[in-house]
């Protein structure tokens, strides 16, 4: 008598995971150093030493009963205060602890955000190309994720398609900038126009349309790129953050929901997150990780390698004749494949031990994603393989 | 446009939490050492040193990218293997890693178990007295928690009421032994009879009725008490465990789901947990905590103080004329109040700075809970207050 919807999901394996498993298996044959594995978005640089030092300080100096004790259901108060202060310093918005809910990574934060503002049958819109996990994240709440087709010229927003799909059933719009998989950062123009439309339609429909901003790549922005703060454009914004990428600790499950102080009922929403938690078995990120992260809020891992890798790959791609929007951040790039069927393209690339992910899974067929969170030395060797692949195949 | 059900929950404050807040506030007036705070079930003894040592070893010797990396969605393989081996040693059932799903505490484990086997509208039965958080845990999934009234003589199962309530709509039965709030351990006779009924009714209704066993107090069992393993009596058992109490680290959110190897579709169920996670934003307990806990699976914090406290309190209660079932484990005791209305009783006790929780909230009006996870010295002082309270009031 098992619940069929979850059983059915077992057969639909993630393309990204399948490719990653292929890369691991191939690595056992020829040595993993010879597999150019661009499949997974796993940080490749160490956590800041200050985080490790703070963990050890807590473990060696603090009373263990207090240190490992229950966190209040909204998060440890001092940690929420520190997060709010950091956001205020950073973005100039008057965040207070009352606007912060500590969550177990962006997945945990999004799980709360979706439940705050949608009921079964409601719609959430997001924009292709998009992180494919958004589908189970949203669909399993009973709400429905609908995907606005991409503007493939710029990977900014396809506003024409968006306005058509923004019906009365849409309760929230989900954005992800800097974007996985395109690496593109939404411009001021894009965010301004998005906010204008949301205000207009909220008024027209007589209900607030919430903007949910998924920002795990907020700190990975390349030189000279302006990455505007989404919440500055639209009051009814729920910011979902994860430290996974900025601090290189995806396994420790730490992030937060920050409700824009200007949002209607902001404090109530944060309190509601504590109730949502009871239904989904969340009960806060680990206490010691909350405490340690709160001491390094304004630091990041050394993220320079991602920009170095991006520049190498982007230059090579252009030289080889690929069409490609230059990423403004993240550790992803999303070029157009050299044939219409990106799945066929990626499958051929495997012959050269290049593990690329077809764009179909991100809602943008014909493109492919490279996750370049790997050593620069390996990127350099991979480009030889890429040249060989392209010259011998196209 | 906030979701009303969560908003409504904000006004229904937990009685336990309210009393705990009273205790804290009163502590600020007269010194917390003078408040006999029996409200909260927070462990009061340190984590084993071996856990702290292992955390420091991991932080100082392991590559941080690997250490803090993503856990596979079912948990770190070596950790699942270690948990399975420990369960096999302990209970003689052939657990393998395929039966283990790592979860963020018992709340996380239960969130998965309920979703595995119930759909909206289905019923889950549990037995009073019961942990009141079961209500939001179950009800927010869309299933319904129904509570079988207590057998107040023994706090074993009221089988007459149970058989009446075990209709075709019941998909799972939830037990908690050793029990919060009664401290009672279900006997072999109780578990045998429960299993017989479940087998009979499963056959009659043509669907498996799952037994969900919530076992956070498994390791806190007092001398001479036999605490039988629930899964040994019934194949279709899902065991939900937390290390919060046994290792004194409730804030670090670590536990597991273990599906009885004899359960129909056991391995499929564990794989399904990985899918359920995607919908509730769970994504595994923290990597470093998984790794550290896996090294101390067969250890506990020094739990003797709980038995010492229980014996002191139980003896005093009996001398003062209370009716009380002697706890076999946990750090709770659940005596009958000296007047019919336990709320009035507990309210009068507050005059003596005794913070007791009325049984109404646990589905057993007329009783009250004492959580004696406090220093023995404070228990001793509290007994003077209890004597004074009883003599002056009744």
Interface residues (C-beta under 8 A of the other chain):
Chain A: X1 X2 X3 X6 X7 X9 X10 X42 X43 X44 X45 X46 X47 X52 X55 X56 X59 X60 X63 X64 X65 X67 X68 X69 X70 X71 X103 X104 X105 X107 X108 X109 X110 X111 X112 X115 X116 X117 X118 X119 X133 X136 X137 X139 X140 X141 X171 X207 X208 X210 X248 X249 X250 X251 X252 X253 X265 X268 X269 X271 X272 X275 X276 X278 X279 X280 X281 X282 X283 X284 X285 X286 X287 X288 X289
Chain B: X1 X2 X3 X6 X7 X9 X10 X42 X43 X44 X45 X46 X47 X52 X55 X56 X59 X60 X63 X64 X65 X67 X68 X69 X70 X71 X103 X104 X105 X107 X108 X109 X110 X111 X112 X115 X116 X117 X118 X119 X133 X136 X137 X139 X140 X141 X171 X207 X208 X210 X248 X249 X250 X251 X252 X253 X254 X265 X268 X269 X271 X272 X275 X276 X278 X279 X280 X281 X282 X283 X284 X285 X286 X287 X288 X289
